[in-house]
Amino acid sequence: MALPDILKNSLEIPVIGSPLFIVSGPELVIAQCKAGIVGSFPALNARPAHVLEEWITRIKGELGEYQAKHPEKKVAPFAVNQICHSSNDRLAHDIDVCTKLEVPIIITSL
């Protein structure tokens, strides 16, 4: 299977850093992406809900700055994991935020 265009030329190795509940946040995601692997975090780690927009904005900003300063480096895209279970009352809000801010990759799980 061929890599999607978003991943071509941006990965050191084809790896997604696991979206770890409570553990994964902007710092870890940014470090993963700078290392050339897809960094990810669960949307529900950003609490309260309005913090999700702050996290995504920070991640995009820091990765953009890093790429501008280091054009020779591979900087991987990041992903937000959406819990698609009926108990997640934030799903619609979080999807709206990710769509508005053009998150490069969405991962889903139950």
Biopython code that builds the backbone (N, CA, C, O; Angstrom):
import numpy as np
from Bio.PDB.StructureBuilder import StructureBuilder

atoms = [
    (1, "MET", "N", (0.841, -1.176, 0.000)),
    (1, "MET", "CA", (0.000, 0.000, 0.000)),
    (1, "MET", "C", (0.887, 1.241, 0.000)),
    (1, "MET", "O", (1.851, 1.321, 0.762)),
    (2, "ALA", "N", (0.571, 2.172, -0.825)),
    (2, "ALA", "CA", (1.332, 3.422, -0.922)),
    (2, "ALA", "C", (0.959, 4.361, 0.219)),
    (2, "ALA", "O", (-0.170, 4.347, 0.709)),
    (3, "LEU", "N", (1.921, 5.172, 0.628)),
    (3, "LEU", "CA", (1.652, 6.171, 1.657)),
    (3, "LEU", "C", (0.791, 7.291, 1.086)),
    (3, "LEU", "O", (0.975, 7.691, -0.063)),
    (4, "PRO", "N", (-0.145, 7.798, 1.882)),
    (4, "PRO", "CA", (-0.916, 8.970, 1.440)),
    (4, "PRO", "C", (0.013, 10.167, 1.235)),
    (4, "PRO", "O", (1.078, 10.245, 1.847)),
    (5, "ASP", "N", (-0.391, 11.087, 0.379)),
    (5, "ASP", "CA", (0.437, 12.255, 0.066)),
    (5, "ASP", "C", (0.878, 13.021, 1.304)),
    (5, "ASP", "O", (2.002, 13.520, 1.355)),
    (6, "ILE", "N", (0.001, 13.120, 2.311)),
    (6, "ILE", "CA", (0.338, 13.895, 3.509)),
    (6, "ILE", "C", (1.552, 13.316, 4.242)),
    (6, "ILE", "O", (2.220, 14.023, 4.997)),
    (7, "LEU", "N", (1.837, 12.019, 4.016)),
    (7, "LEU", "CA", (2.951, 11.380, 4.713)),
    (7, "LEU", "C", (4.219, 11.274, 3.868)),
    (7, "LEU", "O", (5.310, 11.072, 4.402)),
    (8, "LYS", "N", (4.076, 11.408, 2.567)),
    (8, "LYS", "CA", (5.259, 11.309, 1.708)),
    (8, "LYS", "C", (6.232, 12.439, 2.021)),
    (8, "LYS", "O", (5.846, 13.602, 2.138)),
    (9, "ASN", "N", (7.483, 12.074, 2.153)),
    (9, "ASN", "CA", (8.570, 13.036, 2.397)),
    (9, "ASN", "C", (8.481, 13.761, 3.731)),
    (9, "ASN", "O", (9.192, 14.745, 3.933)),
    (10, "SER", "N", (7.626, 13.304, 4.656)),
    (10, "SER", "CA", (7.569, 13.968, 5.961)),
    (10, "SER", "C", (7.885, 13.014, 7.110)),
    (10, "SER", "O", (7.917, 13.433, 8.267)),
    (11, "LEU", "N", (8.118, 11.746, 6.809)),
    (11, "LEU", "CA", (8.387, 10.764, 7.860)),
    (11, "LEU", "C", (9.810, 10.237, 7.789)),
    (11, "LEU", "O", (10.337, 9.981, 6.707)),
    (12, "GLU", "N", (10.428, 10.079, 8.955)),
    (12, "GLU", "CA", (11.701, 9.364, 9.039)),
    (12, "GLU", "C", (11.421, 7.869, 8.947)),
    (12, "GLU", "O", (12.108, 7.145, 8.226)),
    (13, "ILE", "N", (10.419, 7.415, 9.674)),
    (13, "ILE", "CA", (9.940, 6.035, 9.610)),
    (13, "ILE", "C", (8.413, 6.078, 9.709)),
    (13, "ILE", "O", (7.865, 6.999, 10.313)),
    (14, "PRO", "N", (7.721, 5.099, 9.127)),
    (14, "PRO", "CA", (6.258, 5.128, 9.148)),
    (14, "PRO", "C", (5.692, 4.661, 10.492)),
    (14, "PRO", "O", (5.271, 3.515, 10.645)),
    (15, "VAL", "N", (5.693, 5.574, 11.451)),
    (15, "VAL", "CA", (5.246, 5.271, 12.813)),
    (15, "VAL", "C", (4.287, 6.354, 13.278)),
    (15, "VAL", "O", (4.456, 7.534, 12.971)),
    (16, "ILE", "N", (3.270, 5.926, 14.030)),
    (16, "ILE", "CA", (2.372, 6.864, 14.704)),
    (16, "ILE", "C", (2.607, 6.708, 16.196)),
    (16, "ILE", "O", (2.461, 5.614, 16.741)),
    (17, "GLY", "N", (2.971, 7.805, 16.858)),
    (17, "GLY", "CA", (3.108, 7.785, 18.308)),
    (17, "GLY", "C", (1.726, 7.591, 18.922)),
    (17, "GLY", "O", (0.789, 8.320, 18.599)),
    (18, "SER", "N", (1.606, 6.620, 19.793)),
    (18, "SER", "CA", (0.309, 6.268, 20.372)),
    (18, "SER", "C", (-0.332, 7.439, 21.107)),
    (18, "SER", "O", (0.338, 8.130, 21.875)),
    (19, "PRO", "N", (-1.636, 7.670, 20.876)),
    (19, "PRO", "CA", (-2.342, 8.724, 21.610)),
    (19, "PRO", "C", (-2.682, 8.235, 23.019)),
    (19, "PRO", "O", (-3.739, 7.640, 23.230)),
    (20, "LEU", "N", (-1.809, 8.477, 23.963)),
    (20, "LEU", "CA", (-1.945, 7.946, 25.319)),
    (20, "LEU", "C", (-2.844, 8.829, 26.180)),
    (20, "LEU", "O", (-2.622, 10.034, 26.290)),
    (21, "PHE", "N", (-3.851, 8.221, 26.784)),
    (21, "PHE", "CA", (-4.760, 8.957, 27.656)),
    (21, "PHE", "C", (-3.971, 9.568, 28.806)),
    (21, "PHE", "O", (-3.161, 8.888, 29.436)),
    (22, "ILE", "N", (-4.200, 10.811, 29.073)),
    (22, "ILE", "CA", (-3.582, 11.652, 30.103)),
    (22, "ILE", "C", (-2.135, 12.022, 29.762)),
    (22, "ILE", "O", (-1.725, 13.154, 30.016)),
    (23, "VAL", "N", (-1.357, 11.106, 29.198)),
    (23, "VAL", "CA", (0.073, 11.325, 28.963)),
    (23, "VAL", "C", (0.346, 12.230, 27.762)),
    (23, "VAL", "O", (1.170, 13.140, 27.854)),
    (24, "SER", "N", (-0.329, 11.997, 26.647)),
    (24, "SER", "CA", (-0.030, 12.724, 25.404)),
    (24, "SER", "C", (-0.601, 14.133, 25.420)),
    (24, "SER", "O", (-1.787, 14.345, 25.669)),
    (25, "GLY", "N", (0.271, 15.081, 25.149)),
    (25, "GLY", "CA", (-0.119, 16.486, 25.080)),
    (25, "GLY", "C", (0.756, 17.191, 24.069)),
    (25, "GLY", "O", (1.515, 16.539, 23.352)),
    (26, "PRO", "N", (0.669, 18.498, 23.995)),
    (26, "PRO", "CA", (1.432, 19.243, 22.986)),
    (26, "PRO", "C", (2.937, 18.976, 23.009)),
    (26, "PRO", "O", (3.548, 18.824, 21.951)),
    (27, "GLU", "N", (3.537, 18.917, 24.183)),
    (27, "GLU", "CA", (4.992, 18.734, 24.255)),
    (27, "GLU", "C", (5.416, 17.429, 23.594)),
    (27, "GLU", "O", (6.345, 17.408, 22.787)),
    (28, "LEU", "N", (4.729, 16.335, 23.942)),
    (28, "LEU", "CA", (5.074, 15.029, 23.382)),
    (28, "LEU", "C", (4.792, 14.986, 21.881)),
    (28, "LEU", "O", (5.611, 14.481, 21.113)),
    (29, "VAL", "N", (3.660, 15.502, 21.464)),
    (29, "VAL", "CA", (3.294, 15.502, 20.044)),
    (29, "VAL", "C", (4.314, 16.295, 19.228)),
    (29, "VAL", "O", (4.751, 15.838, 18.172)),
    (30, "ILE", "N", (4.687, 17.455, 19.698)),
    (30, "ILE", "CA", (5.669, 18.286, 18.989)),
    (30, "ILE", "C", (7.007, 17.556, 18.879)),
    (30, "ILE", "O", (7.630, 17.561, 17.818)),
    (31, "ALA", "N", (7.449, 16.932, 19.964)),
    (31, "ALA", "CA", (8.713, 16.189, 19.937)),
    (31, "ALA", "C", (8.641, 15.024, 18.952)),
    (31, "ALA", "O", (9.599, 14.775, 18.220)),
    (32, "GLN", "N", (7.524, 14.314, 18.927)),
    (32, "GLN", "CA", (7.373, 13.193, 17.997)),
    (32, "GLN", "C", (7.443, 13.680, 16.548)),
    (32, "GLN", "O", (8.158, 13.106, 15.727)),
    (33, "CYS", "N", (6.710, 14.723, 16.247)),
    (33, "CYS", "CA", (6.686, 15.246, 14.872)),
    (33, "CYS", "C", (8.061, 15.747, 14.442)),
    (33, "CYS", "O", (8.469, 15.534, 13.300)),
    (34, "LYS", "N", (8.773, 16.407, 15.344)),
    (34, "LYS", "CA", (10.127, 16.874, 15.025)),
    (34, "LYS", "C", (11.071, 15.704, 14.777)),
    (34, "LYS", "O", (12.049, 15.835, 14.040)),
    (35, "ALA", "N", (10.777, 14.552, 15.396)),
    (35, "ALA", "CA", (11.599, 13.355, 15.202)),
    (35, "ALA", "C", (11.216, 12.597, 13.933)),
    (35, "ALA", "O", (11.847, 11.594, 13.597)),
    (36, "GLY", "N", (10.191, 13.068, 13.228)),
    (36, "GLY", "CA", (9.815, 12.454, 11.968)),
    (36, "GLY", "C", (8.805, 11.334, 12.063)),
    (36, "GLY", "O", (8.671, 10.538, 11.134)),
    (37, "ILE", "N", (8.081, 11.260, 13.193)),
    (37, "ILE", "CA", (6.977, 10.305, 13.302)),
    (37, "ILE", "C", (5.696, 11.085, 13.592)),
    (37, "ILE", "O", (5.742, 12.191, 14.130)),
    (38, "VAL", "N", (4.568, 10.506, 13.233)),
    (38, "VAL", "CA", (3.290, 11.172, 13.474)),
    (38, "VAL", "C", (3.046, 11.223, 14.979)),
    (38, "VAL", "O", (2.977, 10.186, 15.638)),
    (39, "GLY", "N", (2.918, 12.429, 15.516)),
    (39, "GLY", "CA", (2.576, 12.601, 16.921)),
    (39, "GLY", "C", (1.064, 12.662, 17.058)),
    (39, "GLY", "O", (0.379, 13.211, 16.195)),
    (40, "SER", "N", (0.544, 12.099, 18.141)),
    (40, "SER", "CA", (-0.911, 12.113, 18.304)),
    (40, "SER", "C", (-1.296, 12.249, 19.772)),
    (40, "SER", "O", (-0.518, 11.951, 20.678)),
    (41, "PHE", "N", (-2.527, 12.710, 19.968)),
    (41, "PHE", "CA", (-3.075, 12.801, 21.322)),
    (41, "PHE", "C", (-4.588, 12.622, 21.257)),
    (41, "PHE", "O", (-5.209, 12.957, 20.248)),
    (42, "PRO", "N", (-5.189, 12.091, 22.337)),
    (42, "PRO", "CA", (-6.643, 12.004, 22.385)),
    (42, "PRO", "C", (-7.238, 13.396, 22.603)),
    (42, "PRO", "O", (-6.752, 14.151, 23.445)),
    (43, "ALA", "N", (-8.270, 13.733, 21.861)),
    (43, "ALA", "CA", (-8.921, 15.034, 22.037)),
    (43, "ALA", "C", (-9.353, 15.238, 23.483)),
    (43, "ALA", "O", (-9.308, 16.358, 23.992)),
    (44, "LEU", "N", (-9.769, 14.173, 24.140)),
    (44, "LEU", "CA", (-10.261, 14.291, 25.516)),
    (44, "LEU", "C", (-9.165, 14.628, 26.520)),
    (44, "LEU", "O", (-9.471, 14.972, 27.661)),
    (45, "ASN", "N", (-7.890, 14.537, 26.123)),
    (45, "ASN", "CA", (-6.819, 14.968, 27.027)),
    (45, "ASN", "C", (-6.831, 16.480, 27.224)),
    (45, "ASN", "O", (-6.370, 16.978, 28.251)),
    (46, "ALA", "N", (-7.349, 17.198, 26.260)),
    (46, "ALA", "CA", (-7.428, 18.667, 26.348)),
    (46, "ALA", "C", (-8.673, 19.005, 27.159)),
    (46, "ALA", "O", (-9.793, 18.954, 26.650)),
    (47, "ARG", "N", (-8.463, 19.350, 28.425)),
    (47, "ARG", "CA", (-9.588, 19.645, 29.318)),
    (47, "ARG", "C", (-9.392, 20.988, 29.980)),
    (47, "ARG", "O", (-8.293, 21.339, 30.409)),
    (48, "PRO", "N", (-10.490, 21.741, 30.056)),
    (48, "PRO", "CA", (-11.822, 21.536, 29.485)),
    (48, "PRO", "C", (-11.797, 21.659, 27.964)),
    (48, "PRO", "O", (-10.748, 21.900, 27.366)),
    (49, "ALA", "N", (-12.946, 21.492, 27.359)),
    (49, "ALA", "CA", (-13.053, 21.370, 25.899)),
    (49, "ALA", "C", (-12.406, 22.524, 25.136)),
    (49, "ALA", "O", (-11.827, 22.304, 24.073)),
    (50, "HIS", "N", (-12.493, 23.747, 25.656)),
    (50, "HIS", "CA", (-11.934, 24.894, 24.913)),
    (50, "HIS", "C", (-10.413, 24.827, 24.781)),
    (50, "HIS", "O", (-9.833, 25.517, 23.943)),
    (51, "VAL", "N", (-9.768, 24.006, 25.597)),
    (51, "VAL", "CA", (-8.312, 23.867, 25.555)),
    (51, "VAL", "C", (-7.860, 23.160, 24.271)),
    (51, "VAL", "O", (-6.719, 23.333, 23.842)),
    (52, "LEU", "N", (-8.736, 22.374, 23.663)),
    (52, "LEU", "CA", (-8.373, 21.668, 22.432)),
    (52, "LEU", "C", (-7.902, 22.646, 21.357)),
    (52, "LEU", "O", (-6.896, 22.398, 20.693)),
    (53, "GLU", "N", (-8.606, 23.729, 21.188)),
    (53, "GLU", "CA", (-8.219, 24.724, 20.182)),
    (53, "GLU", "C", (-6.845, 25.315, 20.504)),
    (53, "GLU", "O", (-6.042, 25.539, 19.598)),
    (54, "GLU", "N", (-6.571, 25.567, 21.775)),
    (54, "GLU", "CA", (-5.267, 26.095, 22.189)),
    (54, "GLU", "C", (-4.156, 25.097, 21.863)),
    (54, "GLU", "O", (-3.107, 25.478, 21.344)),
    (55, "TRP", "N", (-4.389, 23.825, 22.167)),
    (55, "TRP", "CA", (-3.375, 22.798, 21.904)),
    (55, "TRP", "C", (-3.062, 22.702, 20.415)),
    (55, "TRP", "O", (-1.896, 22.704, 20.020)),
    (56, "ILE", "N", (-4.096, 22.619, 19.594)),
    (56, "ILE", "CA", (-3.886, 22.470, 18.153)),
    (56, "ILE", "C", (-3.164, 23.690, 17.590)),
    (56, "ILE", "O", (-2.252, 23.553, 16.775)),
    (57, "THR", "N", (-3.566, 24.868, 18.020)),
    (57, "THR", "CA", (-2.922, 26.101, 17.561)),
    (57, "THR", "C", (-1.447, 26.111, 17.957)),
    (57, "THR", "O", (-0.592, 26.489, 17.157)),
    (58, "ARG", "N", (-1.151, 25.702, 19.173)),
    (58, "ARG", "CA", (0.240, 25.651, 19.637)),
    (58, "ARG", "C", (1.054, 24.646, 18.824)),
    (58, "ARG", "O", (2.157, 24.955, 18.373)),
    (59, "ILE", "N", (0.509, 23.448, 18.639)),
    (59, "ILE", "CA", (1.221, 22.408, 17.891)),
    (59, "ILE", "C", (1.513, 22.886, 16.473)),
    (59, "ILE", "O", (2.648, 22.786, 16.007)),
    (60, "LYS", "N", (0.506, 23.401, 15.790)),
    (60, "LYS", "CA", (0.703, 23.882, 14.419)),
    (60, "LYS", "C", (1.730, 25.012, 14.372)),
    (60, "LYS", "O", (2.580, 25.045, 13.482)),
    (61, "GLY", "N", (1.653, 25.928, 15.319)),
    (61, "GLY", "CA", (2.578, 27.056, 15.345)),
    (61, "GLY", "C", (4.013, 26.628, 15.576)),
    (61, "GLY", "O", (4.913, 27.052, 14.852)),
    (62, "GLU", "N", (4.233, 25.789, 16.582)),
    (62, "GLU", "CA", (5.599, 25.367, 16.894)),
    (62, "GLU", "C", (6.193, 24.503, 15.789)),
    (62, "GLU", "O", (7.379, 24.621, 15.480)),
    (63, "LEU", "N", (5.380, 23.635, 15.193)),
    (63, "LEU", "CA", (5.900, 22.816, 14.096)),
    (63, "LEU", "C", (6.201, 23.669, 12.868)),
    (63, "LEU", "O", (7.188, 23.429, 12.172)),
    (64, "GLY", "N", (5.362, 24.655, 12.601)),
    (64, "GLY", "CA", (5.612, 25.560, 11.477)),
    (64, "GLY", "C", (6.896, 26.351, 11.659)),
    (64, "GLY", "O", (7.681, 26.500, 10.722)),
    (65, "GLU", "N", (7.109, 26.859, 12.873)),
    (65, "GLU", "CA", (8.339, 27.600, 13.168)),
    (65, "GLU", "C", (9.563, 26.703, 13.028)),
    (65, "GLU", "O", (10.574, 27.106, 12.453)),
    (66, "TYR", "N", (9.465, 25.483, 13.556)),
    (66, "TYR", "CA", (10.588, 24.547, 13.485)),
    (66, "TYR", "C", (10.927, 24.217, 12.031)),
    (66, "TYR", "O", (12.095, 24.212, 11.644)),
    (67, "GLN", "N", (9.896, 23.942, 11.231)),
    (67, "GLN", "CA", (10.123, 23.609, 9.821)),
    (67, "GLN", "C", (10.755, 24.780, 9.075)),
    (67, "GLN", "O", (11.619, 24.581, 8.221)),
    (68, "ALA", "N", (10.326, 26.000, 9.396)),
    (68, "ALA", "CA", (10.893, 27.183, 8.740)),
    (68, "ALA", "C", (12.375, 27.354, 9.087)),
    (68, "ALA", "O", (13.167, 27.768, 8.240)),
    (69, "LYS", "N", (12.747, 27.037, 10.324)),
    (69, "LYS", "CA", (14.136, 27.167, 10.758)),
    (69, "LYS", "C", (14.999, 25.995, 10.304)),
    (69, "LYS", "O", (16.218, 26.122, 10.195)),
    (70, "HIS", "N", (14.366, 24.855, 10.040)),
    (70, "HIS", "CA", (15.093, 23.635, 9.678)),
    (70, "HIS", "C", (14.470, 22.991, 8.438)),
    (70, "HIS", "O", (13.917, 21.895, 8.530)),
    (71, "PRO", "N", (14.549, 23.648, 7.288)),
    (71, "PRO", "CA", (13.889, 23.115, 6.087)),
    (71, "PRO", "C", (14.442, 21.766, 5.624)),
    (71, "PRO", "O", (13.785, 21.050, 4.868)),
    (72, "GLU", "N", (15.636, 21.424, 6.074)),
    (72, "GLU", "CA", (16.234, 20.147, 5.688)),
    (72, "GLU", "C", (15.680, 18.971, 6.490)),
    (72, "GLU", "O", (15.893, 17.817, 6.116)),
    (73, "LYS", "N", (14.978, 19.244, 7.579)),
    (73, "LYS", "CA", (14.446, 18.198, 8.468)),
    (73, "LYS", "C", (13.074, 17.728, 8.003)),
    (73, "LYS", "O", (12.296, 18.488, 7.427)),
    (74, "LYS", "N", (12.800, 16.454, 8.271)),
    (74, "LYS", "CA", (11.464, 15.913, 8.033)),
    (74, "LYS", "C", (10.627, 16.159, 9.284)),
    (74, "LYS", "O", (10.961, 15.681, 10.368)),
    (75, "VAL", "N", (9.560, 16.893, 9.129)),
    (75, "VAL", "CA", (8.641, 17.165, 10.232)),
    (75, "VAL", "C", (7.319, 16.494, 9.880)),
    (75, "VAL", "O", (6.653, 16.865, 8.913)),
    (76, "ALA", "N", (6.958, 15.505, 10.679)),
    (76, "ALA", "CA", (5.750, 14.725, 10.403)),
    (76, "ALA", "C", (4.499, 15.502, 10.790)),
    (76, "ALA", "O", (4.558, 16.401, 11.628)),
    (77, "PRO", "N", (3.368, 15.158, 10.182)),
    (77, "PRO", "CA", (2.100, 15.764, 10.593)),
    (77, "PRO", "C", (1.666, 15.193, 11.943)),
    (77, "PRO", "O", (2.232, 14.209, 12.419)),
    (78, "PHE", "N", (0.679, 15.805, 12.543)),
    (78, "PHE", "CA", (0.159, 15.306, 13.818)),
    (78, "PHE", "C", (-1.269, 14.818, 13.634)),
    (78, "PHE", "O", (-1.924, 15.100, 12.631)),
    (79, "ALA", "N", (-1.731, 14.073, 14.639)),
    (79, "ALA", "CA", (-3.074, 13.499, 14.586)),
    (79, "ALA", "C", (-3.796, 13.741, 15.905)),
    (79, "ALA", "O", (-3.181, 13.805, 16.970)),
    (80, "VAL", "N", (-5.101, 13.873, 15.808)),
    (80, "VAL", "CA", (-5.958, 13.944, 16.991)),
    (80, "VAL", "C", (-6.829, 12.698, 16.986)),
    (80, "VAL", "O", (-7.471, 12.379, 15.986)),
    (81, "ASN", "N", (-6.844, 11.998, 18.117)),
    (81, "ASN", "CA", (-7.661, 10.797, 18.264)),
    (81, "ASN", "C", (-9.028, 11.185, 18.812)),
    (81, "ASN", "O", (-9.138, 11.796, 19.875)),
    (82, "GLN", "N", (-10.062, 10.820, 18.070)),
    (82, "GLN", "CA", (-11.439, 11.087, 18.487)),
    (82, "GLN", "C", (-12.074, 9.794, 18.984)),
    (82, "GLN", "O", (-12.071, 8.782, 18.284)),
    (83, "ILE", "N", (-12.617, 9.837, 20.198)),
    (83, "ILE", "CA", (-13.332, 8.697, 20.764)),
    (83, "ILE", "C", (-14.763, 8.760, 20.242)),
    (83, "ILE", "O", (-15.515, 9.676, 20.577)),
    (84, "CYS", "N", (-15.132, 7.789, 19.425)),
    (84, "CYS", "CA", (-16.437, 7.814, 18.747)),
    (84, "CYS", "C", (-17.481, 6.969, 19.473)),
    (84, "CYS", "O", (-18.360, 6.381, 18.842)),
    (85, "HIS", "N", (-17.384, 6.912, 20.774)),
    (85, "HIS", "CA", (-18.357, 6.173, 21.590)),
    (85, "HIS", "C", (-19.490, 7.108, 21.987)),
    (85, "HIS", "O", (-19.286, 8.313, 22.134)),
    (86, "SER", "N", (-20.674, 6.557, 22.158)),
    (86, "SER", "CA", (-21.844, 7.380, 22.505)),
    (86, "SER", "C", (-21.679, 8.114, 23.834)),
    (86, "SER", "O", (-22.379, 9.095, 24.084)),
    (87, "SER", "N", (-20.777, 7.662, 24.676)),
    (87, "SER", "CA", (-20.556, 8.331, 25.966)),
    (87, "SER", "C", (-19.730, 9.616, 25.837)),
    (87, "SER", "O", (-19.642, 10.386, 26.793)),
    (88, "ASN", "N", (-19.129, 9.855, 24.676)),
    (88, "ASN", "CA", (-18.308, 11.051, 24.473)),
    (88, "ASN", "C", (-19.207, 12.214, 24.051)),
    (88, "ASN", "O", (-19.550, 12.355, 22.877)),
    (89, "ASP", "N", (-19.575, 13.032, 25.012)),
    (89, "ASP", "CA", (-20.465, 14.159, 24.713)),
    (89, "ASP", "C", (-19.740, 15.337, 24.063)),
    (89, "ASP", "O", (-20.373, 16.338, 23.726)),
    (90, "ARG", "N", (-18.434, 15.232, 23.885)),
    (90, "ARG", "CA", (-17.650, 16.289, 23.231)),
    (90, "ARG", "C", (-17.378, 16.021, 21.764)),
    (90, "ARG", "O", (-16.812, 16.881, 21.089)),
    (91, "LEU", "N", (-17.751, 14.885, 21.252)),
    (91, "LEU", "CA", (-17.336, 14.492, 19.908)),
    (91, "LEU", "C", (-17.671, 15.547, 18.857)),
    (91, "LEU", "O", (-16.796, 15.931, 18.080)),
    (92, "ALA", "N", (-18.896, 16.019, 18.814)),
    (92, "ALA", "CA", (-19.289, 17.006, 17.793)),
    (92, "ALA", "C", (-18.454, 18.280, 17.921)),
    (92, "ALA", "O", (-17.974, 18.817, 16.922)),
    (93, "HIS", "N", (-18.284, 18.760, 19.150)),
    (93, "HIS", "CA", (-17.468, 19.963, 19.386)),
    (93, "HIS", "C", (-16.034, 19.745, 18.911)),
    (93, "HIS", "O", (-15.471, 20.577, 18.200)),
    (94, "ASP", "N", (-15.454, 18.619, 19.313)),
    (94, "ASP", "CA", (-14.055, 18.359, 18.997)),
    (94, "ASP", "C", (-13.828, 18.175, 17.497)),
    (94, "ASP", "O", (-12.810, 18.621, 16.967)),
    (95, "ILE", "N", (-14.759, 17.528, 16.815)),
    (95, "ILE", "CA", (-14.654, 17.388, 15.355)),
    (95, "ILE", "C", (-14.742, 18.763, 14.692)),
    (95, "ILE", "O", (-14.008, 19.049, 13.746)),
    (96, "ASP", "N", (-15.639, 19.608, 15.189)),
    (96, "ASP", "CA", (-15.752, 20.970, 14.641)),
    (96, "ASP", "C", (-14.437, 21.734, 14.783)),
    (96, "ASP", "O", (-13.999, 22.403, 13.847)),
    (97, "VAL", "N", (-13.809, 21.632, 15.960)),
    (97, "VAL", "CA", (-12.536, 22.323, 16.198)),
    (97, "VAL", "C", (-11.459, 21.782, 15.251)),
    (97, "VAL", "O", (-10.719, 22.555, 14.643)),
    (98, "CYS", "N", (-11.377, 20.468, 15.132)),
    (98, "CYS", "CA", (-10.367, 19.860, 14.257)),
    (98, "CYS", "C", (-10.580, 20.253, 12.799)),
    (98, "CYS", "O", (-9.618, 20.478, 12.065)),
    (99, "THR", "N", (-11.829, 20.333, 12.388)),
    (99, "THR", "CA", (-12.143, 20.736, 11.014)),
    (99, "THR", "C", (-11.775, 22.196, 10.796)),
    (99, "THR", "O", (-11.136, 22.542, 9.803)),
    (100, "LYS", "N", (-12.178, 23.044, 11.724)),
    (100, "LYS", "CA", (-11.892, 24.481, 11.619)),
    (100, "LYS", "C", (-10.393, 24.755, 11.548)),
    (100, "LYS", "O", (-9.947, 25.605, 10.777)),
    (101, "LEU", "N", (-9.620, 24.034, 12.354)),
    (101, "LEU", "CA", (-8.176, 24.268, 12.420)),
    (101, "LEU", "C", (-7.379, 23.375, 11.464)),
    (101, "LEU", "O", (-6.148, 23.373, 11.489)),
    (102, "GLU", "N", (-8.084, 22.626, 10.632)),
    (102, "GLU", "CA", (-7.460, 21.793, 9.604)),
    (102, "GLU", "C", (-6.402, 20.844, 10.160)),
    (102, "GLU", "O", (-5.260, 20.823, 9.701)),
    (103, "VAL", "N", (-6.807, 20.059, 11.159)),
    (103, "VAL", "CA", (-5.920, 19.028, 11.703)),
    (103, "VAL", "C", (-5.586, 18.060, 10.565)),
    (103, "VAL", "O", (-6.487, 17.596, 9.867)),
    (104, "PRO", "N", (-4.294, 17.750, 10.371)),
    (104, "PRO", "CA", (-3.912, 16.944, 9.212)),
    (104, "PRO", "C", (-4.432, 15.506, 9.220)),
    (104, "PRO", "O", (-4.764, 14.959, 8.168)),
    (105, "ILE", "N", (-4.504, 14.890, 10.411)),
    (105, "ILE", "CA", (-4.920, 13.483, 10.500)),
    (105, "ILE", "C", (-5.869, 13.320, 11.686)),
    (105, "ILE", "O", (-5.624, 13.853, 12.768)),
    (106, "ILE", "N", (-6.948, 12.581, 11.469)),
    (106, "ILE", "CA", (-7.863, 12.213, 12.548)),
    (106, "ILE", "C", (-7.799, 10.703, 12.698)),
    (106, "ILE", "O", (-7.905, 9.963, 11.719)),
    (107, "ILE", "N", (-7.625, 10.254, 13.937)),
    (107, "ILE", "CA", (-7.663, 8.834, 14.273)),
    (107, "ILE", "C", (-8.943, 8.630, 15.074)),
    (107, "ILE", "O", (-9.297, 9.474, 15.898)),
    (108, "THR", "N", (-9.637, 7.527, 14.844)),
    (108, "THR", "CA", (-10.843, 7.264, 15.627)),
    (108, "THR", "C", (-10.712, 5.957, 16.387)),
    (108, "THR", "O", (-10.028, 5.027, 15.959)),
    (109, "SER", "N", (-11.382, 5.914, 17.519)),
    (109, "SER", "CA", (-11.437, 4.694, 18.324)),
    (109, "SER", "C", (-12.721, 4.711, 19.129)),
    (109, "SER", "O", (-13.381, 5.741, 19.261)),
    (110, "LEU", "N", (-13.058, 3.552, 19.661)),
    (110, "LEU", "CA", (-14.228, 3.475, 20.527)),
    (110, "LEU", "C", (-13.793, 3.682, 21.943)),
    (110, "LEU", "O", (-14.621, 3.658, 22.853)),
]
sb = StructureBuilder()
sb.init_structure("model")
sb.init_model(0)
sb.init_chain("A")
sb.init_seg("    ")
for serial, (resi, resn, name, xyz) in enumerate(atoms, 1):
    if name == "N":
        sb.init_residue(resn, " ", resi, " ")
    sb.init_atom(name, np.array(xyz, "f"), 0.0, 1.0, " ", f" {name:<3s}", serial, name[0])
structure = sb.get_structure()
